[in-house]
Amino acid sequence: MTKHSVLDTIEVITSSEKYKGIVMPSKDKKYIFLKLNSGYNIGIKKTKIKKVKIIKKYKKEKTITRKLKIHKNLPTIALLHTGGTFASKVDYITGGVIARFTPEEIVAMFPELEKIANIKSEFISNMLSEDMCFKDYIKIVKEIEKQYKKGVKGIIITHGTDTLHYTSAALSFMLKKCPIPVILVGAQRSSDRGSSDAAMNLTCAALFIAKTDYTGVAICMHETINDTFSIILPGTKARKLHSSRRDAFKVVNDTPIAKINYMTKQITLFKPIISIKNGLEIKPKMEEKVAILKVHPNMSEKQFLFYKNYKGLIIEGTGLGHAPVGTKEHIKILNAIKKLVKAGCIVAISTQTIFGKVNLNVYSNGIKLLEAGVVPCEDMTTETAFIKLSWLLANYPKDKIKDLMVTNLKGEINERLQPSGI
């Protein structure tokens, strides 16, 4: 393979595709990460690469010599990078996108931060969020623990948007007691584009940490498509609901925590903030053998029995939490679910409607599922239910799991939903 360096412009040829872009930094030696002309990153497994052609070698720009002053009257915020979206800037001389990770470079990109807090910057990984695994959550938690011991006021985690709500749910549970704010931020438009939402989301997250006593995990993203307000969403009650809009993230079956006016820097709270002051407690283990199965027409028992050796299964049901178990044709599916439960698999059901609550006591199919031992996921999103079940199975005795699944631990369950939709 042709020798190339970070920030070189290269063409990568695989058996099926050609990719042209800027080489991005990465600790994963199995992949080459490229910043494409579209502004987005892509990871290409080296074993699939047939040829690499160097189009343009990167010419190093002048090193930033300015040193940041430590302001004793400002809090310290740790900025943890899990992807390259926030840490990138166009080099107008070479046309390439330069990765930025040091505190000096971050503040050079987002100068407003220097007036809000003293910024520390740590590189964890550079990956697309769909490539995130449970082991990556553990890395993040360990770094949070390290920064907490150093006395930071709060932590901001830059993260790809596609699975950001899975990570926020995972951190909510894994940080069993969290006496500092941990805010995840994403960007629907990468920071080397004029329409980027990166600066506003990052700045508003820093303002929220610096100016409030919030503790725990939350998400900070655009409230609307305009650059006016960012909104703080609960870590277990948010979901990405649009593929590309800047206001893609919405609260589900709950209310937002707060919103921040980017222009005036004013913070409006929607909920009273309950601060946890005692020490950090982590439970970072996750059970790997847990899955999600989406209910759809024309299902067979084989699809359910595929998970017979799994420890947990979330069924994303229809309506109030239903699966096809009501006819003679579908009795095999009901029996398959019973076999899973008997084999020791914790089977729980959520609803594909996203909004609303599971209720297995209304229709006959729901009652059959209850009798078979299926656990209702209340008003949890499928993603949060999946993460919660994985976390519970790794950290608690099996005979406690069913009760804990329907117990509100981290704001993931609301006992009563209001007519307004929450």
C-alpha positions as CSV (number, residue, x, y, z in Angstrom):
1,M,0.0,0.0,0.0
2,T,1.3,3.5,-0.9
3,K,2.8,5.3,2.0
4,H,0.6,8.3,3.0
5,S,0.4,10.6,6.0
6,V,-2.4,12.4,7.9
7,L,-3.9,15.3,5.9
8,D,-2.7,14.0,2.6
9,T,-5.3,14.0,-0.2
10,I,-5.6,10.5,-1.5
11,E,-7.7,8.2,-3.7
12,V,-8.7,4.9,-2.2
13,I,-9.8,2.1,-4.5
14,T,-11.7,-0.9,-3.2
15,S,-13.3,-3.8,-5.2
16,S,-16.5,-1.8,-5.6
17,E,-15.8,1.9,-4.9
18,K,-13.4,4.8,-5.3
19,Y,-13.1,7.4,-2.5
20,K,-11.2,10.7,-2.6
21,G,-10.6,12.7,0.5
22,I,-8.3,14.0,3.2
23,V,-6.7,11.4,5.5
24,M,-7.9,12.0,9.1
25,P,-6.1,11.0,12.3
26,S,-7.2,7.7,13.9
27,K,-6.0,5.4,16.6
28,D,-7.7,2.4,14.9
29,K,-4.9,1.0,12.6
30,K,-7.4,-1.3,10.8
31,Y,-9.1,1.6,9.0
32,I,-8.3,4.7,6.9
33,F,-10.5,7.6,7.7
34,L,-11.2,10.1,5.0
35,K,-12.8,13.6,5.0
36,L,-14.8,13.5,1.8
37,N,-15.5,16.5,-0.4
38,S,-19.1,16.5,1.0
39,G,-17.6,17.4,4.4
40,Y,-18.4,14.0,6.0
41,N,-16.0,11.3,7.2
42,I,-15.9,7.7,6.1
43,G,-13.9,4.8,7.5
44,I,-12.5,2.2,5.0
45,K,-11.2,-1.1,6.3
46,K,-7.7,-1.6,5.1
47,T,-8.3,-5.3,4.2
48,K,-10.8,-4.1,1.5
49,I,-8.4,-1.6,-0.1
50,K,-6.8,-2.7,-3.4
51,K,-4.9,0.5,-4.1
52,V,-4.1,3.9,-2.6
53,K,-3.0,6.8,-4.8
54,I,-1.6,10.0,-3.3
55,I,-3.1,13.0,-5.1
56,K,-1.6,15.8,-3.0
57,K,0.9,15.8,-0.1
58,Y,-0.1,18.0,2.8
59,K,2.1,21.0,3.5
60,K,2.3,21.8,7.2
61,E,0.9,25.2,8.1
62,K,2.4,27.4,10.7
63,T,2.1,26.1,14.3
64,I,-0.1,28.0,16.6
65,T,2.2,29.6,19.1
66,R,-0.4,31.5,21.2
67,K,-0.7,30.0,24.7
68,L,-4.1,30.0,26.5
69,K,-4.3,31.9,29.7
70,I,-5.8,30.1,32.7
71,H,-8.6,32.3,34.1
72,K,-9.0,31.6,37.8
73,N,-12.6,33.0,37.8
74,L,-13.7,30.6,35.0
75,P,-14.6,26.9,35.4
76,T,-12.6,24.1,33.6
77,I,-14.4,22.0,31.0
78,A,-13.0,18.9,29.5
79,L,-13.7,18.4,25.8
80,L,-13.6,14.7,24.8
81,H,-13.5,13.9,21.1
82,T,-15.0,10.7,19.7
83,G,-15.1,11.9,16.1
84,G,-13.6,14.5,13.8
85,T,-16.6,16.7,13.1
86,F,-15.9,19.4,15.7
87,A,-12.2,19.1,15.4
88,S,-11.8,20.1,11.8
89,K,-11.1,23.3,9.9
90,V,-10.6,24.2,6.2
91,D,-7.0,25.0,5.3
92,Y,-7.6,27.6,2.6
93,I,-4.1,27.3,1.2
94,T,-4.2,23.6,0.6
95,G,-7.9,23.1,0.4
96,G,-7.6,20.3,3.0
97,V,-9.4,19.8,6.2
98,I,-7.1,20.0,9.2
99,A,-7.8,18.1,12.4
100,R,-7.8,20.2,15.5
101,F,-7.5,18.6,18.9
102,T,-5.3,20.7,21.3
103,P,-7.0,23.3,23.6
104,E,-5.2,26.1,21.7
105,E,-6.5,24.9,18.4
106,I,-10.1,24.3,19.7
107,V,-10.3,27.9,21.0
108,A,-8.8,29.2,17.8
109,M,-11.7,27.5,16.0
110,F,-14.3,28.5,18.6
111,P,-13.0,31.7,20.3
112,E,-16.2,32.2,22.3
113,L,-15.2,29.3,24.5
114,E,-12.3,31.2,26.0
115,K,-14.8,33.6,27.7
116,I,-16.9,30.8,29.1
117,A,-14.4,28.3,30.5
118,N,-10.9,27.0,30.6
119,I,-10.9,24.3,28.0
120,K,-9.0,20.9,28.3
121,S,-9.1,18.7,25.2
122,E,-8.7,14.9,25.0
123,F,-8.8,12.7,21.9
124,I,-10.5,9.4,22.4
125,S,-11.3,8.2,18.9
126,N,-12.1,9.3,15.4
127,M,-15.0,7.2,14.1
128,L,-18.4,7.4,12.6
129,S,-21.0,6.9,15.3
130,E,-22.6,3.9,13.6
131,D,-19.3,2.1,14.3
132,M,-19.6,2.7,18.1
133,C,-19.6,-0.5,20.2
134,F,-20.1,-1.1,23.9
135,K,-16.3,-1.2,24.4
136,D,-16.2,2.4,23.1
137,Y,-18.7,3.5,25.8
138,I,-16.4,2.0,28.4
139,K,-13.5,4.0,27.0
140,I,-15.6,7.2,27.3
141,V,-16.7,6.4,30.9
142,K,-13.1,5.7,32.0
143,E,-12.0,9.1,30.5
144,I,-14.9,10.8,32.3
145,E,-13.7,9.2,35.6
146,K,-10.2,10.5,34.9
147,Q,-11.3,14.0,34.2
148,Y,-13.7,14.0,37.3
149,K,-10.7,13.1,39.5
150,K,-8.8,16.1,38.0
151,G,-11.6,18.4,39.3
152,V,-13.3,19.6,36.1
153,K,-16.6,21.5,36.4
154,G,-18.1,19.4,33.5
155,I,-17.5,17.4,30.4
156,I,-18.5,17.9,26.8
157,I,-18.4,14.9,24.4
158,T,-18.3,15.5,20.7
159,H,-20.1,12.6,18.9
160,G,-21.6,11.7,15.6
161,T,-25.3,12.2,15.5
162,D,-26.5,8.8,14.1
163,T,-26.2,6.9,17.4
164,L,-25.7,9.8,19.8
165,H,-28.9,8.9,21.6
166,Y,-27.7,5.3,22.2
167,T,-24.5,6.7,23.8
168,S,-26.3,9.2,25.9
169,A,-28.5,6.5,27.3
170,A,-25.5,4.2,27.9
171,L,-23.6,6.9,29.8
172,S,-26.7,7.8,31.8
173,F,-26.8,4.2,33.2
174,M,-23.1,3.5,33.3
175,L,-22.5,6.7,35.3
176,K,-24.7,5.4,38.1
177,K,-23.9,8.5,40.2
178,C,-22.7,11.5,38.3
179,P,-22.0,14.7,40.3
180,I,-20.9,16.7,37.2
181,P,-22.6,17.6,33.9
182,V,-21.7,15.4,31.0
183,I,-23.1,16.9,27.8
184,L,-23.0,15.2,24.4
185,V,-23.0,17.4,21.3
186,G,-23.2,16.6,17.7
187,A,-23.3,18.4,14.4
188,Q,-25.6,17.7,11.4
189,R,-23.3,19.8,9.2
190,S,-19.5,19.4,9.7
191,S,-17.6,22.3,10.9
192,D,-15.8,23.0,7.6
193,R,-19.2,24.0,6.0
194,G,-20.7,27.4,6.2
195,S,-24.0,26.0,7.5
196,S,-22.4,24.1,10.3
197,D,-24.2,23.8,13.6
198,A,-21.1,22.7,15.4
199,A,-20.0,26.1,16.9
200,M,-23.4,26.9,18.3
201,N,-24.1,23.5,19.9
202,L,-20.6,23.4,21.5
203,T,-20.8,27.0,22.8
204,C,-24.3,26.5,24.2
205,A,-23.2,23.2,25.9
206,A,-20.3,25.1,27.6
207,L,-22.6,27.9,28.7
208,F,-25.0,25.4,30.3
209,I,-22.2,23.7,32.2
210,A,-20.7,27.0,33.3
211,K,-23.9,28.8,34.4
212,T,-26.0,26.0,36.0
213,D,-25.6,23.4,38.7
214,Y,-26.9,20.6,36.5
215,T,-25.4,17.1,37.1
216,G,-25.9,14.0,35.0
217,V,-26.0,13.2,31.3
218,A,-27.7,15.3,28.6
219,I,-27.6,16.2,24.9
220,C,-27.2,19.7,23.4
221,M,-28.4,20.3,19.9
222,H,-30.3,22.9,17.8
223,E,-33.9,23.5,18.8
224,T,-34.9,24.7,15.3
225,I,-33.2,24.9,12.0
226,N,-32.2,28.5,12.8
227,D,-29.1,29.6,14.7
228,T,-31.1,31.0,17.7
229,F,-31.6,28.3,20.4
230,S,-29.9,25.1,21.4
231,I,-31.9,22.8,23.6
232,I,-30.8,20.5,26.4
233,L,-32.4,17.1,26.2
234,P,-32.5,14.3,28.8
235,G,-29.9,11.6,28.1
236,T,-32.5,8.7,28.2
237,K,-35.5,10.5,26.6
238,A,-34.1,11.9,23.2
239,R,-34.0,10.5,19.7
240,K,-32.7,11.5,16.3
241,L,-35.9,12.1,14.2
242,H,-34.5,13.5,11.0
243,S,-31.7,12.4,8.8
244,S,-30.3,15.8,8.0
245,R,-32.1,18.8,9.6
246,R,-30.1,20.7,12.2
247,D,-33.1,20.3,14.7
248,A,-33.0,16.5,14.2
249,F,-33.0,15.6,17.9
250,K,-36.3,15.8,19.9
251,V,-37.3,14.9,23.4
252,V,-39.6,11.8,23.5
253,N,-42.3,11.4,26.1
254,D,-40.8,14.1,28.3
255,T,-39.9,17.8,28.4
256,P,-36.6,19.4,27.6
257,I,-34.3,20.3,30.5
258,A,-33.5,23.8,29.2
259,K,-32.8,25.9,26.2
260,I,-30.0,28.4,25.6
261,N,-30.3,31.6,23.5
262,Y,-27.1,31.6,21.4
263,M,-27.3,35.4,20.8
264,T,-28.1,36.6,24.3
265,K,-26.6,33.6,26.2
266,Q,-29.7,33.5,28.3
267,I,-30.7,30.0,29.7
268,T,-34.3,29.1,30.2
269,L,-35.0,26.1,32.5
270,F,-38.0,23.8,31.9
271,K,-37.3,21.6,34.8
272,P,-35.9,22.2,38.3
273,I,-32.3,21.1,38.5
274,I,-31.5,18.5,41.1
275,S,-27.8,18.4,41.7
276,I,-26.0,15.2,42.9
277,K,-23.0,16.3,45.1
278,N,-21.7,12.9,46.3
279,G,-18.9,11.1,44.5
280,L,-18.8,9.6,41.1
281,E,-19.9,5.9,40.9
282,I,-19.6,4.0,37.6
283,K,-20.9,0.6,36.5
284,P,-19.4,0.4,33.0
285,K,-20.2,-3.2,32.1
286,M,-22.6,-4.0,29.2
287,E,-24.0,-7.4,28.2
288,E,-23.1,-8.1,24.5
289,K,-25.8,-10.8,23.8
290,V,-28.8,-8.5,23.6
291,A,-30.7,-7.6,20.4
292,I,-33.6,-5.6,18.9
293,L,-36.2,-7.3,16.7
294,K,-38.7,-5.1,14.9
295,V,-42.3,-6.4,14.4
296,H,-43.6,-6.3,10.9
297,P,-46.1,-8.2,8.8
298,N,-45.4,-11.8,7.6
299,M,-43.2,-12.8,10.5
300,S,-42.3,-16.4,11.4
301,E,-41.2,-18.1,14.6
302,K,-37.7,-18.7,13.2
303,Q,-37.0,-14.9,13.4
304,F,-37.7,-15.1,17.2
305,L,-35.9,-18.4,17.8
306,F,-32.8,-17.0,16.2
307,Y,-32.2,-15.3,19.6
308,K,-32.6,-18.5,21.7
309,N,-29.0,-18.2,22.9
310,Y,-29.3,-14.5,23.7
311,K,-29.6,-13.1,27.2
312,G,-31.9,-10.3,26.3
313,L,-34.3,-9.3,23.5
314,I,-36.2,-6.1,22.9
315,I,-39.2,-6.6,20.6
316,E,-40.1,-3.3,19.0
317,G,-43.9,-4.0,18.8
318,T,-46.7,-2.2,17.1
319,G,-49.2,0.1,18.8
320,L,-49.5,-0.4,22.5
321,G,-46.7,-3.1,22.3
322,H,-48.1,-5.8,20.2
323,A,-46.7,-8.8,18.2
324,P,-48.4,-11.2,15.8
325,V,-49.5,-13.9,18.3
326,G,-53.3,-13.8,17.9
327,T,-54.2,-16.3,15.2
328,K,-53.7,-20.0,14.7
329,E,-51.1,-19.2,12.1
330,H,-49.2,-17.2,14.6
331,I,-49.4,-19.5,17.6
332,K,-45.9,-20.7,16.7
333,I,-44.6,-17.2,17.3
334,L,-46.2,-17.1,20.7
335,N,-44.7,-20.5,21.5
336,A,-41.3,-19.3,20.2
337,I,-41.4,-16.3,22.6
338,K,-42.3,-18.7,25.5
339,K,-39.3,-20.8,24.6
340,L,-37.0,-17.8,24.8
341,V,-38.4,-16.8,28.2
342,K,-38.1,-20.4,29.4
343,A,-34.5,-20.6,28.2
344,G,-33.6,-17.6,30.4
345,C,-33.8,-14.8,27.8
346,I,-35.3,-11.6,29.2
347,V,-37.8,-10.5,26.6
348,A,-39.2,-7.0,26.7
349,I,-41.4,-5.1,24.3
350,S,-41.4,-1.4,23.3
351,T,-43.5,0.4,20.7
352,Q,-42.4,1.5,17.2
353,T,-44.7,4.5,17.4
354,I,-41.9,6.3,19.4
355,F,-44.3,8.5,21.3
356,G,-46.7,7.0,23.8
357,K,-46.6,4.1,26.3
358,V,-46.7,0.3,26.1
359,N,-49.8,-1.2,27.6
360,L,-50.2,-4.9,27.4
361,N,-53.5,-5.0,29.3
362,V,-55.8,-3.6,26.6
363,Y,-55.9,-6.1,23.7
364,S,-55.8,-9.9,23.8
365,N,-52.4,-10.1,22.0
366,G,-50.9,-7.9,24.7
367,I,-52.4,-10.1,27.4
368,K,-50.9,-13.2,25.7
369,L,-47.5,-11.6,25.7
370,L,-47.8,-10.7,29.4
371,E,-48.8,-14.3,30.2
372,A,-45.8,-15.5,28.2
373,G,-43.4,-13.5,30.5
374,V,-42.8,-10.5,28.2
375,V,-41.8,-7.3,30.1
376,P,-43.5,-4.0,29.0
377,C,-41.0,-1.2,28.4
378,E,-43.4,1.5,29.6
379,D,-42.7,4.8,27.7
380,M,-39.0,4.1,27.0
381,T,-37.7,4.4,23.4
382,T,-36.6,1.2,21.9
383,E,-33.0,2.5,21.9
384,T,-33.0,3.3,25.6
385,A,-34.8,0.0,26.4
386,F,-32.1,-1.9,24.5
387,I,-29.2,-0.1,26.3
388,K,-30.9,-0.4,29.7
389,L,-31.5,-4.2,29.3
390,S,-27.8,-4.6,28.2
391,W,-26.6,-2.7,31.2
392,L,-28.9,-4.4,33.7
393,L,-27.9,-7.9,32.6
394,A,-24.2,-7.1,33.0
395,N,-24.6,-5.5,36.5
396,Y,-27.4,-7.1,38.4
397,P,-28.7,-10.6,39.4
398,K,-31.0,-12.1,36.8
399,D,-33.9,-12.4,39.2
400,K,-33.9,-8.6,39.6
401,I,-33.9,-7.6,35.9
402,K,-37.6,-7.7,35.2
403,D,-38.5,-5.5,38.1
404,L,-35.6,-3.1,37.3
405,M,-36.7,-2.8,33.7
406,V,-40.0,-1.3,34.8
407,T,-38.4,0.9,37.5
408,N,-37.4,4.4,36.7
409,L,-33.6,4.6,37.3
410,K,-32.4,7.5,35.2
411,G,-35.4,9.4,34.0
412,E,-36.1,6.8,31.3
413,I,-39.7,6.1,32.5
414,N,-42.5,8.6,33.1
415,E,-45.3,7.2,35.2
416,R,-47.9,9.4,33.6
417,L,-47.9,11.0,30.1
418,Q,-49.8,14.3,29.6
419,P,-52.3,15.0,26.7
420,S,-49.9,17.5,25.3
421,G,-47.8,14.6,24.1
422,I,-45.4,14.2,26.9
